[in-house]
Amino acid sequence: MTNLRERLLSWYDRAGRDLPWRRSRDPYAIWVSEVMLQQTRVDTVIPYYHRFLGRFPSAAALADADEDEVLAAWSGLGYYRRARLLHRGVREVVARYGGLVPEDPKARRALPGVGRYTAGAIGSIAFDREEPIVDGNVSRVFARLFRIDSPLGATATTQRLWDEAEKLVRGPRPGDLNQALMELGAMVCTPKGPDCASCPLTSDCRSFGTSDATRLPIKATKKPPRRLSLCAVVATSGRGRDKEVWLIKGRAALFGGLWGLPISDAGPKRALDEAGLRARLRPEPSDRITHVLTHRRLEVDVYLATGAKPIHDGPSPYSAKSLATVGTSTLTRRVLSLPAVRFTQGADLAPQWASG
Ligand code: SF4
């Protein structure tokens, strides 16, 4: 008689995808992959994972890099706070542990950016320790498997999910067990149409054959994103091939400290003033775009300005080509590719424009 754990592992051995990070037991590489995979699809992450590890093959190499280099390598993946925290965490690993990610879970949890999920993923996959993980996929599988009827995000639900994960991870191959749970959520027990006919856990699942298989999990109630009206200014100098756009380090709260266009909620002139730029501003906006961040919905009027000159330190000029060497906000990249702006047309930015 096999139990749930064994059924899940043997399904994973048979059906699990061959993903690049699954070939590694290097805690640093696992850490990078787990951070990238938060809120980003596997297909999108794969090329970034290869490029990032090619550029920063060890914790020491990443710790040595400056933040702009790290953000440039992350450019296009979105959620840049993840990259900055990873960088800080890795620097601490180098400073305190000689570049070796600590095996002790308490020391791992104390690193910047390493929450319970990331610590558990590194602990179980890289160190073969019985440490649980709960992410969106695992939450969905558990809600159906154990018929958990309370909303995700509620304290009692979170506690119950971690308790179940903790019980299940005990035993052989804890890292594979955790990955099998996530894989089941990604491939079989999917949000809208769970493929129960292919599931190895039908005999364990309390929702199997009932409407609960699609009704659960009960979603957390979300606040609608706050609307914000902004003006962004594409301020350029030079012409033709020498044309450059002036960028500033963006507001950390909105754009994670990446390079971005001058932007303000008090009009285009104020955007230029605050950026430390003087330029000939066209009176009317050239376009308007809507940009949705996690908690905010930005309605952005896009203005053009020419003959830009800095009036103090801070703003920097970039050609369409040199933009690829710095971390730029997704909003900035979207604006610069608008037909009305046309700044990046023909520039070789393709690898960094994949998503986000
Ligand atoms: Fe999900 Fe269906 Fe498997 Fe239950 S039987 S865990 S609902 S796929």
Residues whose N, C-alpha, C, O or C-beta is under 5 A from the ligand:
A	BS01	SF4	V141 R144 L145 V188 C189 P194 D195 C196 C199 L201 T202 C205 S207 F208 A213
